[in-house]
Amino acid sequence: MNLKEHLKSGVIAGVVWGWLAYLTNAVTGVFPFEGSFAQDIVSFSFGGAVFGVATGASLALLGGLIPFRGIVARAVFASAFIWIVLRLAGDMLSMMEPHRYHLLTAETVQGLALAVALGAILGIMVRKAKVSAPVNA
């Protein structure tokens, strides 16, 4: 698969993941929603698409460097790695302005679990796309 296909899969997986993230938080209540359902579902869908594109692009460009054989494991690794980098950036913000940015363990655990879920969704989509792709394409 080429970069374009990985990005397309990333957008779709990301939107599905955004809905999953919204539902997960609605059930767990780890962080409060800030808007109405319509506003939040659009935000989660868009944010998921961005995270999915970043993960899909990473998988397409750096997938050969990831030390796993299976595409699902590579996608989970890529997604979790991006999430960890973003989390570390959040830690830096927390150190600079602790009254404004603060770390919550429940959000961290839920976020990592959701990052793994995005990787699994994307990996399954990419694997299915590879299987259904024509041999000479």
N, CA and C atoms as an extended XYZ file, in Angstrom:
411
Properties=species:S:1:pos:R:3:atomname:S:1:resname:S:1:resid:I:1 pbc="F F F"
N         0.833       -1.185        0.000 N   MET     1
C         0.000        0.000        0.000 CA  MET     1
C         0.875        1.245        0.000 C   MET     1
N         0.375        2.265       -0.642 N   ASN     2
C         1.128        3.510       -0.704 CA  ASN     2
C         0.663        4.485        0.378 C   ASN     2
N         1.311        5.643        0.428 N   LEU     3
C         0.999        6.644        1.437 CA  LEU     3
C        -0.455        7.085        1.354 C   LEU     3
N        -0.950        7.271        0.149 N   LYS     4
C        -2.332        7.728       -0.032 CA  LYS     4
C        -3.323        6.751        0.605 C   LYS     4
N        -3.109        5.476        0.415 N   GLU     5
C        -4.004        4.463        0.996 CA  GLU     5
C        -3.899        4.432        2.516 C   GLU     5
N        -2.681        4.609        3.032 N   HIS     6
C        -2.514        4.650        4.481 CA  HIS     6
C        -3.221        5.869        5.072 C   HIS     6
N        -3.141        7.004        4.378 N   LEU     7
C        -3.814        8.205        4.875 CA  LEU     7
C        -5.327        8.049        4.832 C   LEU     7
N        -5.822        7.448        3.755 N   LYS     8
C        -7.262        7.205        3.644 CA  LYS     8
C        -7.727        6.278        4.776 C   LYS     8
N        -7.001        5.212        4.995 N   SER     9
C        -7.330        4.298        6.090 CA  SER     9
C        -7.221        5.015        7.427 C   SER     9
N        -6.230        5.900        7.569 N   GLY    10
C        -6.047        6.651        8.794 CA  GLY    10
C        -7.219        7.566        9.100 C   GLY    10
N        -7.747        8.231        8.072 N   VAL    11
C        -8.901        9.107        8.282 CA  VAL    11
C       -10.104        8.300        8.744 C   VAL    11
N       -10.391        7.218        8.053 N   ILE    12
C       -11.556        6.401        8.402 CA  ILE    12
C       -11.397        5.806        9.796 C   ILE    12
N       -10.224        5.218       10.063 N   ALA    13
C        -9.980        4.630       11.384 CA  ALA    13
C       -10.038        5.704       12.460 C   ALA    13
N        -9.522        6.884       12.161 N   GLY    14
C        -9.525        7.969       13.129 CA  GLY    14
C       -10.919        8.456       13.485 C   GLY    14
N       -11.784        8.560       12.491 N   VAL    15
C       -13.163        8.984       12.773 CA  VAL    15
C       -13.871        7.938       13.618 C   VAL    15
N       -13.714        6.665       13.246 N   VAL    16
C       -14.308        5.588       14.049 CA  VAL    16
C       -13.738        5.631       15.467 C   VAL    16
N       -12.439        5.843       15.559 N   TRP    17
C       -11.791        5.937       16.860 CA  TRP    17
C       -12.326        7.129       17.652 C   TRP    17
N       -12.565        8.260       17.007 N   GLY    18
C       -13.112        9.430       17.683 CA  GLY    18
C       -14.464        9.129       18.310 C   GLY    18
N       -15.294        8.398       17.570 N   TRP    19
C       -16.597        7.998       18.120 CA  TRP    19
C       -16.403        7.063       19.306 C   TRP    19
N       -15.459        6.122       19.179 N   LEU    20
C       -15.160        5.208       20.285 CA  LEU    20
C       -14.654        5.981       21.500 C   LEU    20
N       -13.793        6.963       21.261 N   ALA    21
C       -13.277        7.777       22.364 CA  ALA    21
C       -14.399        8.553       23.042 C   ALA    21
N       -15.317        9.083       22.254 N   TYR    22
C       -16.460        9.813       22.819 CA  TYR    22
C       -17.310        8.887       23.676 C   TYR    22
N       -17.624        7.716       23.130 N   LEU    23
C       -18.448        6.756       23.877 CA  LEU    23
C       -17.741        6.264       25.137 C   LEU    23
N       -16.451        6.013       25.013 N   THR    24
C       -15.678        5.558       26.169 CA  THR    24
C       -15.729        6.586       27.281 C   THR    24
N       -15.516        7.843       26.915 N   ASN    25
C       -15.548        8.871       27.942 CA  ASN    25
C       -16.953        9.087       28.493 C   ASN    25
N       -17.969        8.926       27.649 N   ALA    26
C       -19.344        9.055       28.145 CA  ALA    26
C       -19.631        7.994       29.205 C   ALA    26
N       -19.060        6.801       29.025 N   VAL    27
C       -19.263        5.720       29.987 CA  VAL    27
C       -18.407        5.927       31.237 C   VAL    27
N       -17.131        6.268       31.049 N   THR    28
C       -16.221        6.382       32.190 CA  THR    28
C       -16.331        7.718       32.915 C   THR    28
N       -16.638        8.779       32.173 N   GLY    29
C       -16.712       10.111       32.770 CA  GLY    29
C       -15.382       10.631       33.261 C   GLY    29
N       -14.282       10.175       32.652 N   VAL    30
C       -12.949       10.563       33.105 CA  VAL    30
C       -12.735       12.075       32.981 C   VAL    30
N       -13.186       12.674       31.908 N   PHE    31
C       -13.088       14.131       31.810 CA  PHE    31
C       -14.429       14.683       31.337 C   PHE    31
N       -14.785       15.876       31.793 N   PRO    32
C       -16.099       16.435       31.454 CA  PRO    32
C       -16.138       16.923       30.005 C   PRO    32
N       -17.270       16.730       29.375 N   PHE    33
C       -17.467       17.262       28.037 CA  PHE    33
C       -17.672       18.767       28.130 C   PHE    33
N       -17.275       19.477       27.069 N   GLU    34
C       -17.337       20.934       27.121 CA  GLU    34
C       -18.471       21.525       26.295 C   GLU    34
N       -19.096       20.745       25.444 N   GLY    35
C       -20.148       21.282       24.595 CA  GLY    35
C       -21.323       20.340       24.501 C   GLY    35
N       -22.158       20.604       23.533 N   SER    36
C       -23.302       19.737       23.290 CA  SER    36
C       -22.836       18.470       22.574 C   SER    36
N       -23.746       17.517       22.461 N   PHE    37
C       -23.402       16.273       21.759 CA  PHE    37
C       -22.940       16.577       20.336 C   PHE    37
N       -23.662       17.437       19.626 N   ALA    38
C       -23.315       17.749       18.235 CA  ALA    38
C       -21.928       18.381       18.133 C   ALA    38
N       -21.614       19.302       19.019 N   GLN    39
C       -20.294       19.935       19.002 CA  GLN    39
C       -19.203       18.927       19.342 C   GLN    39
N       -19.447       18.131       20.357 N   ASP    40
C       -18.429       17.189       20.805 CA  ASP    40
C       -18.176       16.081       19.794 C   ASP    40
N       -19.217       15.561       19.171 N   ILE    41
C       -19.005       14.459       18.223 CA  ILE    41
C       -18.236       14.955       16.997 C   ILE    41
N       -18.474       16.189       16.589 N   VAL    42
C       -17.704       16.767       15.478 CA  VAL    42
C       -16.248       16.935       15.899 C   VAL    42
N       -16.032       17.443       17.095 N   SER    43
C       -14.656       17.634       17.588 CA  SER    43
C       -13.921       16.309       17.718 C   SER    43
N       -14.589       15.309       18.276 N   PHE    44
C       -13.959       13.998       18.431 CA  PHE    44
C       -13.697       13.355       17.068 C   PHE    44
N       -14.604       13.538       16.127 N   SER    45
C       -14.415       12.984       14.782 CA  SER    45
C       -13.231       13.641       14.093 C   SER    45
N       -13.161       14.967       14.167 N   PHE    46
C       -12.064       15.689       13.528 CA  PHE    46
C       -10.731       15.362       14.201 C   PHE    46
N       -10.716       15.390       15.530 N   GLY    47
C        -9.492       15.049       16.254 CA  GLY    47
C        -9.036       13.621       15.975 C   GLY    47
N        -9.986       12.708       15.900 N   GLY    48
C        -9.657       11.327       15.569 CA  GLY    48
C        -9.081       11.207       14.173 C   GLY    48
N        -9.655       11.956       13.228 N   ALA    49
C        -9.145       11.920       11.856 CA  ALA    49
C        -7.704       12.431       11.804 C   ALA    49
N        -7.414       13.488       12.553 N   VAL    50
C        -6.041       14.020       12.583 CA  VAL    50
C        -5.085       12.995       13.189 C   VAL    50
N        -5.480       12.384       14.302 N   PHE    51
C        -4.645       11.363       14.942 CA  PHE    51
C        -4.493       10.156       14.016 C   PHE    51
N        -5.558        9.778       13.321 N   GLY    52
C        -5.499        8.660       12.381 CA  GLY    52
C        -4.585        8.938       11.205 C   GLY    52
N        -4.625       10.161       10.677 N   VAL    53
C        -3.739       10.538        9.571 CA  VAL    53
C        -2.290       10.505       10.030 C   VAL    53
N        -2.020       11.050       11.217 N   ALA    54
C        -0.647       11.032       11.732 CA  ALA    54
C        -0.152        9.601       11.919 C   ALA    54
N        -1.007        8.742       12.429 N   THR    55
C        -0.620        7.346       12.637 CA  THR    55
C        -0.468        6.621       11.300 C   THR    55
N        -1.397        6.844       10.382 N   GLY    56
C        -1.303        6.218        9.059 CA  GLY    56
C        -0.059        6.652        8.306 C   GLY    56
N         0.258        7.946        8.366 N   ALA    57
C         1.464        8.446        7.701 CA  ALA    57
C         2.716        7.857        8.338 C   ALA    57
N         2.742        7.794        9.653 N   SER    58
C         3.891        7.195       10.344 CA  SER    58
C         4.061        5.736        9.956 C   SER    58
N         2.951        5.050        9.870 N   LEU    59
C         2.991        3.634        9.506 CA  LEU    59
C         3.498        3.454        8.080 C   LEU    59
N         3.051        4.314        7.171 N   ALA    60
C         3.483        4.210        5.777 CA  ALA    60
C         4.955        4.571        5.606 C   ALA    60
N         5.388        5.618        6.286 N   LEU    61
C         6.749        6.118        6.090 CA  LEU    61
C         7.789        5.391        6.929 C   LEU    61
N         7.412        4.975        8.131 N   LEU    62
C         8.379        4.376        9.050 CA  LEU    62
C         8.054        2.941        9.426 C   LEU    62
N         7.036        2.370        8.799 N   GLY    63
C         6.588        1.025        9.155 CA  GLY    63
C         7.674       -0.028        9.070 C   GLY    63
N         8.592        0.123        8.122 N   GLY    64
C         9.678       -0.838        7.974 CA  GLY    64
C        10.682       -0.788        9.117 C   GLY    64
N        10.712        0.319        9.844 N   LEU    65
C        11.649        0.465       10.959 CA  LEU    65
C        11.079       -0.020       12.285 C   LEU    65
N         9.769       -0.238       12.307 N   ILE    66
C         9.122       -0.681       13.539 CA  ILE    66
C         9.415       -2.169       13.737 C   ILE    66
N         9.890       -2.542       14.926 N   PRO    67
C        10.394       -3.905       15.137 CA  PRO    67
C         9.327       -4.980       15.366 C   PRO    67
N         8.273       -4.973       14.584 N   PHE    68
C         7.246       -6.000       14.662 CA  PHE    68
C         6.944       -6.487       13.259 C   PHE    68
N         6.501       -7.728       13.139 N   ARG    69
C         6.203       -8.289       11.825 CA  ARG    69
C         4.805       -7.923       11.343 C   ARG    69
N         3.827       -8.092       12.182 N   GLY    70
C         2.442       -7.898       11.774 CA  GLY    70
C         2.070       -6.430       11.634 C   GLY    70
N         1.196       -6.144       10.689 N   ILE    71
C         0.778       -4.773       10.443 CA  ILE    71
C        -0.034       -4.223       11.609 C   ILE    71
N        -0.816       -5.064       12.272 N   VAL    72
C        -1.603       -4.581       13.412 CA  VAL    72
C        -0.661       -4.193       14.549 C   VAL    72
N         0.334       -5.001       14.829 N   ALA    73
C         1.298       -4.679       15.889 CA  ALA    73
C         2.077       -3.410       15.543 C   ALA    73
N         2.435       -3.242       14.280 N   ARG    74
C         3.132       -2.025       13.864 CA  ARG    74
C         2.249       -0.793       14.041 C   ARG    74
N         0.989       -0.919       13.680 N   ALA    75
C         0.058        0.203       13.808 CA  ALA    75
C        -0.163        0.553       15.279 C   ALA    75
N        -0.298       -0.457       16.121 N   VAL    76
C        -0.463       -0.205       17.563 CA  VAL    76
C         0.778        0.492       18.109 C   VAL    76
N         1.943        0.032       17.706 N   PHE    77
C         3.191        0.659       18.150 CA  PHE    77
C         3.250        2.113       17.693 C   PHE    77
N         2.939        2.375       16.423 N   ALA    78
C         2.993        3.741       15.891 CA  ALA    78
C         2.023        4.650       16.634 C   ALA    78
N         0.817        4.191       16.843 N   SER    79
C        -0.194        4.983       17.533 CA  SER    79
C         0.208        5.257       18.979 C   SER    79
N         0.643        4.231       19.673 N   ALA    80
C         1.055        4.394       21.072 CA  ALA    80
C         2.276        5.306       21.176 C   ALA    80
N         3.196        5.194       20.231 N   PHE    81
C         4.396        6.039       20.242 CA  PHE    81
C         4.020        7.506       20.071 C   PHE    81
N         3.133        7.793       19.111 N   ILE    82
C         2.691        9.177       18.911 CA  ILE    82
C         2.002        9.689       20.172 C   ILE    82
N         1.152        8.856       20.762 N   TRP    83
C         0.451        9.268       21.971 CA  TRP    83
C         1.435        9.559       23.100 C   TRP    83
N         2.452        8.717       23.252 N   ILE    84
C         3.444        8.914       24.313 CA  ILE    84
C         4.207       10.220       24.089 C   ILE    84
N         4.562       10.512       22.850 N   VAL    85
C         5.246       11.782       22.552 CA  VAL    85
C         4.354       12.965       22.927 C   VAL    85
N         3.077       12.892       22.558 N   LEU    86
C         2.148       13.962       22.924 CA  LEU    86
C         1.978       14.064       24.440 C   LEU    86
N         1.951       12.932       25.107 N   ARG    87
C         1.820       12.913       26.565 CA  ARG    87
C         3.036       13.553       27.218 C   ARG    87
N         4.229       13.263       26.692 N   LEU    88
C         5.445       13.881       27.223 CA  LEU    88
C         5.426       15.391       27.016 C   LEU    88
N         4.895       15.825       25.880 N   ALA    89
C         4.740       17.265       25.654 CA  ALA    89
C         3.790       17.860       26.689 C   ALA    89
N         2.719       17.139       27.007 N   GLY    90
C         1.806       17.579       28.054 CA  GLY    90
C         2.497       17.646       29.411 C   GLY    90
N         3.385       16.700       29.673 N   ASP    91
C         4.152       16.723       30.921 CA  ASP    91
C         5.018       17.982       31.003 C   ASP    91
N         5.605       18.352       29.877 N   MET    92
C         6.433       19.562       29.851 CA  MET    92
C         5.574       20.800       30.126 C   MET    92
N         4.396       20.851       29.524 N   LEU    93
C         3.487       21.969       29.808 CA  LEU    93
C         3.106       22.000       31.277 C   LEU    93
N         2.892       20.818       31.846 N   SER    94
C         2.531       20.722       33.250 CA  SER    94
C         3.645       21.246       34.147 C   SER    94
N         4.876       20.983       33.768 N   MET    95
C         6.003       21.487       34.554 CA  MET    95
C         6.130       23.005       34.444 C   MET    95
N         5.823       23.540       33.266 N   MET    96
C         5.961       24.980       33.061 CA  MET    96
C         4.828       25.761       33.723 C   MET    96
N         3.606       25.235       33.635 N   GLU    97
C         2.445       25.923       34.209 CA  GLU    97
C         1.547       24.924       34.936 C   GLU    97
N         1.953       24.495       36.120 N   PRO    98
C         1.192       23.454       36.831 CA  PRO    98
C        -0.225       23.866       37.222 C   PRO    98
N        -0.475       25.154       37.375 N   HIS    99
C        -1.831       25.584       37.727 CA  HIS    99
C        -2.777       25.513       36.528 C   HIS    99
N        -2.227       25.551       35.339 N   ARG   100
C        -3.057       25.516       34.121 CA  ARG   100
C        -3.124       24.118       33.520 C   ARG   100
N        -1.998       23.435       33.469 N   TYR   101
C        -1.926       22.084       32.905 CA  TYR   101
C        -1.560       21.126       34.028 C   TYR   101
N        -2.396       20.139       34.248 N   HIS   102
C        -2.108       19.179       35.305 CA  HIS   102
C        -2.426       17.771       34.804 C   HIS   102
N        -1.648       16.840       35.277 N   LEU   103
C        -1.766       15.461       34.839 CA  LEU   103
C        -2.771       14.707       35.700 C   LEU   103
N        -3.589       13.920       35.042 N   LEU   104
C        -4.542       13.067       35.743 CA  LEU   104
C        -4.297       11.632       35.309 C   LEU   104
N        -4.099       10.760       36.264 N   THR   105
C        -3.778        9.366       35.971 CA  THR   105
C        -4.890        8.682       35.191 C   THR   105
N        -6.128        8.930       35.541 N   ALA   106
C        -7.248        8.284       34.844 CA  ALA   106
C        -7.277        8.676       33.361 C   ALA   106
N        -7.021        9.948       33.063 N   GLU   107
C        -6.963       10.382       31.668 CA  GLU   107
C        -5.791        9.732       30.942 C   GLU   107
N        -4.675        9.593       31.633 N   THR   108
C        -3.488        8.984       31.026 CA  THR   108
C        -3.747        7.528       30.668 C   THR   108
N        -4.328        6.785       31.577 N   VAL   109
C        -4.611        5.369       31.330 CA  VAL   109
C        -5.634        5.213       30.200 C   VAL   109
N        -6.701        6.007       30.262 N   GLN   110
C        -7.714        5.939       29.214 CA  GLN   110
C        -7.131        6.345       27.868 C   GLN   110
N        -6.305        7.361       27.847 N   GLY   111
C        -5.691        7.814       26.599 CA  GLY   111
C        -4.794        6.763       25.969 C   GLY   111
N        -3.991        6.104       26.783 N   LEU   112
C        -3.118        5.052       26.249 CA  LEU   112
C        -3.940        3.885       25.708 C   LEU   112
N        -4.964        3.500       26.444 N   ALA   113
C        -5.827        2.411       25.966 CA  ALA   113
C        -6.501        2.785       24.649 C   ALA   113
N        -6.930        4.023       24.526 N   LEU   114
C        -7.558        4.460       23.282 CA  LEU   114
C        -6.543        4.561       22.144 C   LEU   114
N        -5.307        4.940       22.448 N   ALA   115
C        -4.264        4.967       21.416 CA  ALA   115
C        -4.008        3.555       20.884 C   ALA   115
N        -3.986        2.592       21.771 N   VAL   116
C        -3.830        1.192       21.353 CA  VAL   116
C        -5.015        0.773       20.484 C   VAL   116
N        -6.210        1.214       20.866 N   ALA   117
C        -7.408        0.890       20.080 CA  ALA   117
C        -7.324        1.493       18.680 C   ALA   117
N        -6.842        2.743       18.568 N   LEU   118
C        -6.691        3.345       17.242 CA  LEU   118
C        -5.722        2.537       16.398 C   LEU   118
N        -4.614        2.143       16.986 N   GLY   119
C        -3.647        1.331       16.243 CA  GLY   119
C        -4.245        0.023       15.775 C   GLY   119
N        -5.028       -0.608       16.625 N   ALA   120
C        -5.662       -1.880       16.249 CA  ALA   120
C        -6.665       -1.672       15.111 C   ALA   120
N        -7.479       -0.630       15.205 N   ILE   121
C        -8.457       -0.347       14.144 CA  ILE   121
C        -7.740       -0.062       12.832 C   ILE   121
N        -6.721        0.794       12.882 N   LEU   122
C        -5.973        1.137       11.665 CA  LEU   122
C        -5.261       -0.090       11.102 C   LEU   122
N        -4.630       -0.877       11.955 N   GLY   123
C        -3.925       -2.069       11.485 CA  GLY   123
C        -4.848       -3.056       10.801 C   GLY   123
N        -6.022       -3.255       11.365 N   ILE   124
C        -6.998       -4.166       10.754 CA  ILE   124
C        -7.459       -3.624        9.405 C   ILE   124
N        -7.687       -2.309        9.336 N   MET   125
C        -8.118       -1.709        8.066 CA  MET   125
C        -7.032       -1.827        6.995 C   MET   125
N        -5.790       -1.569        7.367 N   VAL   126
C        -4.686       -1.661        6.404 CA  VAL   126
C        -4.503       -3.104        5.953 C   VAL   126
N        -4.594       -4.042        6.890 N   ARG   127
C        -4.452       -5.463        6.535 CA  ARG   127
C        -5.543       -5.881        5.558 C   ARG   127
N        -6.776       -5.471        5.809 N   LYS   128
C        -7.876       -5.809        4.898 CA  LYS   128
C        -7.693       -5.141        3.545 C   LYS   128
N        -7.197       -3.911        3.539 N   ALA   129
C        -6.966       -3.222        2.264 CA  ALA   129
C        -5.860       -3.906        1.468 C   ALA   129
N        -4.834       -4.400        2.140 N   LYS   130
C        -3.753       -5.108        1.444 CA  LYS   130
C        -4.246       -6.410        0.849 C   LYS   130
N        -5.110       -7.110        1.574 N   VAL   131
C        -5.639       -8.376        1.096 CA  VAL   131
C        -6.524       -8.163       -0.124 C   VAL   131
N        -7.316       -7.095       -0.104 N   SER   132
C        -8.249       -6.867       -1.215 CA  SER   132
C        -7.637       -6.088       -2.366 C   SER   132
N        -6.404       -5.582       -2.202 N   ALA   133
C        -5.758       -4.823       -3.280 CA  ALA   133
C        -5.341       -5.767       -4.410 C   ALA   133
N        -5.438       -5.267       -5.650 N   PRO   134
C        -4.979       -6.087       -6.773 CA  PRO   134
C        -3.472       -6.344       -6.665 C   PRO   134
N        -3.048       -7.479       -7.148 N   VAL   135
C        -1.658       -7.895       -7.036 CA  VAL   135
C        -0.728       -6.963       -7.805 C   VAL   135
N        -1.117       -6.477       -8.957 N   ASN   136
C        -0.244       -5.657       -9.798 CA  ASN   136
C        -0.342       -4.173       -9.500 C   ASN   136
N        -1.079       -3.772       -8.500 N   ALA   137
C        -1.280       -2.343       -8.245 CA  ALA   137
C        -0.113       -1.718       -7.557 C   ALA   137
